[in-house]
Amino acid sequence: MNILDGLLGEHAAILTLFEHLEQGAARMELAQLQAAGALLERVLMTHAVTEDRYLFDALAPGQSGFHEVLDAMRDEHIQMAQELGKLRECENEAAARGCLARLIDVTREHFEIEERVLFSLAAKRLSGEQLEQLGAGWKRHRMKEAAP
C-alpha cells in the first residue's frame, strides 16, 4: 500500500470523528469532553508519530529547502499535542469546548496543507516503489499497535 493512501485514509477517519464531536460537544459535560480528548490524543498522536517517522523522515535527506516545510508540519504536531494537554487540564465545559474547537481547527488546517502541498511533493520526490515500501513499514507498525 502506498503510504499516502494510508495517511489520507486516516485523515478521512479523523475528520469524520471531528464532525461527530462537533455535533455533540455542546451537550457534553467536562468528563465527556476530556474523554473525547483522550481518544483524539491517541488517534492524532499515533498518526503524527507515524507521519514523522515514515513520510517526513523519508523526505528530509538531501532535500534542500524542504526542511522548512517539514519543520512546520512537525511544529503543528507539537501544537496539537499542546492543545490536547490544555484540554486535559480544563476545569469547566466552556474552556474544554474552546480547546477542542482549537484542536479541530489546527488539525483541519494541518491536514489540508499536507494533502494539498506535502503529499503532492512527496508523490513527485519519492518513487512509487519508495511510497509502497514506506506504506508497508507503516502498515507493520500499525498492526503491532493494534495487537493486544
N, C-alpha and C positions, 0 to 999 in steps of 0.2 A: 504494500500500500504506500502510496505517495504521502509523505508526511504532511504536505499542505492540505490534502484531502482530509486527513485525520484531524488536523488543527481546526480547519473550517467546520467540520462536524461538531467539534467541541464548542466552538463559538456559537453555533446554532442552538445547541442544547442549553448553553448558559444563558443565551438571550431569551429563550423560552422560559427558563426559570425566573429571569428578571421580570418578565411580563406577568407571570403568576404572582410574584411577590408584590409588585406594584399594585396589582388589583386588590390584594388583601391587606396591605400594610396599614391602611387607615383603621382597620378593625383589630389589629394585633396589639396585644399587651407587650410590655417590655421583655418579658421572658421569651415570648414567641419571636419578637424581632431579633433578640440576641441568638436564639436557636437558629433562625434563618441565617444570621451572620456566621454562625459556626459552620453551617452547611456550605455557605458560599466560600468561607475561608478554605475549607478542604478542597472544594472544586477549583476555585481560582488559583490557589497557590500551587496545587498539583499541576495545573495547566501552565502556569508561569514557569515553574521549575523545568518542566519538560521542554517548553519553548526555548528557554535559556540554554539548556543542556544539549538539545538536539539541533534545533534550527539556528539559533543565534550563534552558537559556538562554531557551527559549520560555515557560517557566512563570514565570521570575523577574520580568519587568517588571510593576510595579503590583500585585503580589500581596502585600498586607500579611500578615505573619505566616508567609508561605510560605518566606521566605528561610532560616529556621532548619532546615526540613526539607531544603531543597536543600543548605545548607551541611553538614549532617550526612552527606548522601549523597556529597558531594564529599570530605569528610574520610575517609569509608570507602574511596573510590577511592585516596586517598593512603595509607591504611593497607595496602591490598592491594599497592600498589607497594613499600612498605617491607618487607612480608613477602617479596615476590619478591626484593628486594635482599638480604635476610638469607639466603635460600635460596642465592643465587649465591655467598655468602661462606662457607657452611658447609664445615667441614673433615672431617666424618665423616657416615656414613649416619644415625645416630641424630638428630643435630641437623637434618639435611636433612629427615628424615621429620617431625620436630616442626614445622619451618617450613611444610612442605607441608600438614600437618594444620591448622595455624592459618589458613593462607591459605584453605583449603577451607571451614573453619568460618565465617570472617569473610565470605567471599563468599556462602555459602548464606544466612546471616542477612541480608545486604545485599539479595540477590535477593528474599527472602521479604518484606521490608519494602517494597521497590519494588513488587512485584506486588500486595501487599495494600493499601498506603496510597498510594504515589506515583502508580502507574498509574491507580488509580481516581479520584484527584483530577485527574489530567491529563485523563481522559476527561470529567470534569464541567466543567473550566475552559477546555478548548480545544474548538473546534468540530470536527466531523467533517472539514470541509474543511482546517482547520489541521493536524490529525493526518495527513491524506493528504499535504499539502504537505511537512510535516516528514519523512514517510516517503519521499517522492520525493527530497528532498535527501540523506537518509541513504543511500538506495539508490545515488544517483550517486556519493557519497563512497566507498562500499564497492566499487563497480565500478572506480573509479580505483585503489584499493588492490590489487585483485585482478589488475589488468593487469600484464603482465610488464615 
